[in-house]
Amino acid sequence: DEFRFAVGRTRRPLKVTIPGPFTLSGRLRTGPGEVYRDRAAAAEAFVPIVNAELRALAAAGASFIQIDEPSPAIHPDAPVDFAALLAGATAGLRGVRVGVHLCFGNYVGRPLAKRTYRPVLDQLLRFPADELVLEFANRELAELDILPVLASRFDLAVGVVDVKSYYLETADDVAERVERVLAAGVPEARLSLVPDCGFSQTARWAATAKLRALVAGRDLVRGTRTSREANDA
């Protein structure tokens, strides 16, 4: 219903975001005496519910859906195959571009664990997705060296604006971050630019300024590269 409401009020492309099974399972009590023995069992129970929602969105015309999940790195001890959960949630989905955002936590703007993708790189490569949406600005662009590995399998939406900080990036800040991502070996055709996470925990005035910087920084990079190509020609 929310997608139908939105699509009738814009001519621009829409990306639908939806929490994944493991995210939803964190809202339930699990353990002895509860319905589910642990969070993994609760997450598995959410798989058909999420799958039905994804299929309904596709039937309503959604062509790009992003599933939001915590990075497996946040739960290194969880007996959960995140790739299998996502495979079940997206089963039977056709004609839809699927993105997966791997979040390090944003409750009240605070991360929830050590922020590193490297320990779960093998698992990420098994995700049934077209695009991975990853956080880098809030980690000072750490682990850029893993991006070429991931870009061999996925398109990448790289966070170049830090939603957890009230430092307001300039266009130059964003452009510098983008150039570093490109220099790390991510092909331009596989790269999208995004904030690290959603702005739900960020004041509106700051969110607006950060989004303006994101667009202006992208334009700076485009202009610089166009000029460079023209000079080379």
C-alpha positions as CSV (number, residue, x, y, z in Angstrom):
1,D,0.0,0.0,0.0
2,E,2.8,2.4,0.8
3,F,4.5,1.7,-2.6
4,R,1.2,2.3,-4.4
5,F,0.8,5.5,-2.6
6,A,4.3,6.7,-3.5
7,V,4.3,5.6,-7.1
8,G,1.1,7.6,-7.8
9,R,2.8,10.8,-6.6
10,T,6.1,10.8,-8.5
11,R,7.5,10.2,-12.0
12,R,11.0,9.5,-10.6
13,P,12.3,6.0,-10.1
14,L,11.6,4.5,-6.7
15,K,13.6,2.1,-4.6
16,V,11.6,0.2,-2.0
17,T,13.3,-0.7,1.3
18,I,12.1,-3.4,3.6
19,P,13.6,-5.0,6.7
20,G,15.0,-8.5,6.3
21,P,14.2,-11.6,8.3
22,F,17.1,-11.2,10.8
23,T,16.3,-7.5,11.4
24,L,12.7,-8.3,12.1
25,S,13.6,-11.2,14.4
26,G,15.4,-8.8,16.7
27,R,12.0,-7.3,17.7
28,L,10.9,-10.5,19.3
29,R,11.7,-12.1,22.7
30,T,13.3,-15.5,22.2
31,G,14.6,-18.2,24.4
32,P,13.2,-20.6,27.1
33,G,9.5,-20.2,27.5
34,E,9.1,-18.1,24.4
35,V,7.6,-19.1,21.0
36,Y,11.0,-19.3,19.3
37,R,14.0,-21.0,21.0
38,D,16.5,-18.4,19.6
39,R,16.8,-15.5,17.2
40,A,17.8,-17.8,14.4
41,A,14.6,-19.7,14.6
42,A,12.6,-16.4,14.7
43,A,14.5,-15.2,11.6
44,E,13.6,-18.4,9.8
45,A,9.9,-17.9,10.7
46,F,10.0,-14.4,9.1
47,V,11.4,-15.7,5.7
48,P,8.0,-16.6,4.2
49,I,6.5,-13.4,5.5
50,V,9.2,-11.3,3.9
51,N,9.0,-13.4,0.7
52,A,5.3,-12.8,0.4
53,E,5.8,-9.0,0.9
54,L,8.5,-9.0,-1.8
55,R,6.3,-10.9,-4.3
56,A,3.5,-8.5,-3.6
57,L,5.7,-5.5,-4.2
58,A,6.9,-7.0,-7.5
59,A,3.3,-7.7,-8.5
60,A,2.5,-4.0,-7.7
61,G,5.3,-2.9,-10.1
62,A,8.3,-2.4,-7.8
63,S,11.5,-3.0,-9.9
64,F,14.2,-2.1,-7.3
65,I,13.9,-3.4,-3.7
66,Q,16.5,-3.0,-1.0
67,I,16.5,-5.5,1.9
68,D,18.0,-4.0,5.1
69,E,19.9,-6.4,7.4
70,P,22.6,-6.0,10.0
71,S,26.0,-6.9,8.8
72,P,26.8,-10.5,9.8
73,A,29.9,-9.0,11.4
74,I,27.7,-7.6,14.2
75,H,26.6,-11.1,15.1
76,P,29.7,-13.2,14.6
77,D,28.5,-15.9,17.1
78,A,24.9,-16.2,15.7
79,P,24.3,-19.6,14.2
80,V,22.8,-18.1,11.2
81,D,23.4,-18.5,7.5
82,F,22.6,-15.0,6.4
83,A,22.9,-15.9,2.7
84,A,20.4,-18.7,3.1
85,L,17.9,-16.4,4.9
86,L,18.1,-14.0,2.0
87,A,17.8,-16.8,-0.6
88,G,14.6,-17.9,1.1
89,A,13.3,-14.3,1.3
90,T,13.9,-13.6,-2.4
91,A,12.8,-17.0,-3.7
92,G,10.7,-16.8,-6.8
93,L,11.3,-13.1,-7.3
94,R,11.6,-12.2,-11.0
95,G,12.3,-9.0,-12.9
96,V,13.3,-7.1,-9.7
97,R,16.7,-5.6,-8.9
98,V,17.6,-6.6,-5.3
99,G,19.9,-4.6,-3.1
100,V,21.1,-5.7,0.4
101,H,22.2,-3.1,2.9
102,L,24.6,-4.4,5.5
103,C,24.2,-2.1,8.4
104,F,26.5,-1.7,11.5
105,G,23.6,-0.3,13.5
106,N,22.1,3.1,13.7
107,Y,19.9,3.2,16.8
108,V,20.1,6.7,18.2
109,G,22.9,7.1,15.7
110,R,25.2,4.6,17.4
111,P,27.0,1.6,15.9
112,L,26.4,-1.7,17.6
113,A,29.6,-3.6,17.1
114,K,33.1,-3.6,15.6
115,R,32.7,-2.3,12.1
116,T,34.4,-4.6,9.7
117,Y,33.3,-6.5,6.6
118,R,36.4,-8.6,6.1
119,P,35.6,-11.5,8.5
120,V,32.3,-12.1,6.6
121,L,33.6,-11.5,3.1
122,D,33.0,-15.1,2.0
123,Q,29.5,-15.0,3.2
124,L,28.8,-11.7,1.4
125,L,29.9,-13.2,-1.8
126,R,27.1,-15.8,-1.5
127,F,24.3,-13.2,-1.1
128,P,21.5,-13.5,-3.8
129,A,21.7,-9.8,-4.7
130,D,22.4,-7.5,-7.6
131,E,23.8,-4.8,-5.4
132,L,25.4,-4.5,-1.9
133,V,24.9,-1.3,0.0
134,L,27.9,-0.8,2.3
135,E,29.0,1.7,4.9
136,F,32.4,3.4,4.5
137,A,32.2,7.1,5.5
138,N,31.6,6.4,9.1
139,R,34.7,4.1,9.1
140,E,37.0,6.6,7.5
141,L,37.0,4.5,4.3
142,A,38.5,1.5,5.9
143,E,38.7,-1.8,3.9
144,L,38.5,-0.2,0.5
145,D,40.7,-3.1,-0.7
146,I,37.8,-5.5,-0.4
147,L,35.7,-3.5,-2.9
148,P,37.3,-4.9,-6.1
149,V,36.5,-8.4,-4.8
150,L,32.9,-7.5,-4.2
151,A,32.6,-5.6,-7.5
152,S,33.5,-8.8,-9.4
153,R,30.1,-10.1,-8.2
154,F,27.9,-7.2,-7.4
155,D,27.1,-3.6,-8.2
156,L,28.1,-1.5,-5.1
157,A,26.4,1.4,-3.4
158,V,29.1,2.9,-1.3
159,G,28.4,5.1,1.7
160,V,30.3,8.4,1.3
161,V,28.2,10.5,3.8
162,D,28.3,9.7,7.5
163,V,24.8,9.8,9.0
164,K,26.2,9.2,12.5
165,S,28.2,12.4,12.6
166,Y,27.1,16.0,12.7
167,Y,30.1,17.2,10.8
168,L,28.5,18.5,7.6
169,E,30.5,17.2,4.6
170,T,31.4,19.6,1.8
171,A,31.2,18.8,-1.8
172,D,35.0,18.5,-1.8
173,D,34.8,16.0,1.1
174,V,32.4,13.8,-0.9
175,A,34.4,14.1,-4.1
176,E,37.6,13.0,-2.4
177,R,35.9,10.0,-0.9
178,V,34.4,9.0,-4.3
179,E,37.8,9.4,-6.0
180,R,39.4,7.1,-3.4
181,V,36.7,4.5,-4.0
182,L,37.3,4.6,-7.7
183,A,41.0,4.5,-7.2
184,A,40.6,1.3,-5.2
185,G,39.3,-0.4,-8.3
186,V,35.5,-0.1,-8.4
187,P,34.4,0.4,-12.0
188,E,32.3,3.6,-12.5
189,A,29.5,1.5,-14.1
190,R,29.2,-0.6,-10.9
191,L,29.2,2.3,-8.4
192,S,26.3,4.2,-6.8
193,L,26.8,6.8,-4.1
194,V,24.7,6.7,-0.9
195,P,24.7,7.8,2.7
196,D,26.0,5.1,5.0
197,C,22.6,4.4,6.4
198,G,19.2,6.0,6.6
199,F,18.6,9.4,8.2
200,S,16.0,8.3,10.7
201,Q,18.3,9.2,13.6
202,T,19.7,12.4,12.0
203,A,18.1,15.8,12.4
204,R,16.4,17.0,9.2
205,W,18.5,20.1,8.8
206,A,21.7,18.0,8.9
207,A,20.2,15.3,6.6
208,T,19.3,17.9,4.0
209,A,22.8,19.5,4.1
210,K,24.4,16.1,3.8
211,L,22.3,15.1,0.8
212,R,23.1,18.3,-0.9
213,A,26.8,17.7,-0.4
214,L,26.4,14.1,-1.7
215,V,24.9,15.4,-5.0
216,A,27.4,18.3,-5.3
217,G,30.3,16.0,-4.7
218,R,29.1,13.5,-7.3
219,D,28.8,16.4,-9.8
220,L,32.4,17.5,-8.9
221,V,33.7,14.1,-9.7
222,R,31.7,13.9,-13.0
223,G,33.0,17.3,-14.1
224,T,36.6,16.6,-13.2
225,R,36.5,13.3,-15.0
226,T,34.8,14.8,-18.1
227,S,37.4,17.5,-18.2
228,R,40.2,15.0,-17.9
229,E,38.8,12.9,-20.7
230,A,38.4,16.0,-22.9
231,N,42.0,17.0,-22.3
232,D,43.3,13.5,-23.0
233,A,41.4,13.5,-26.3
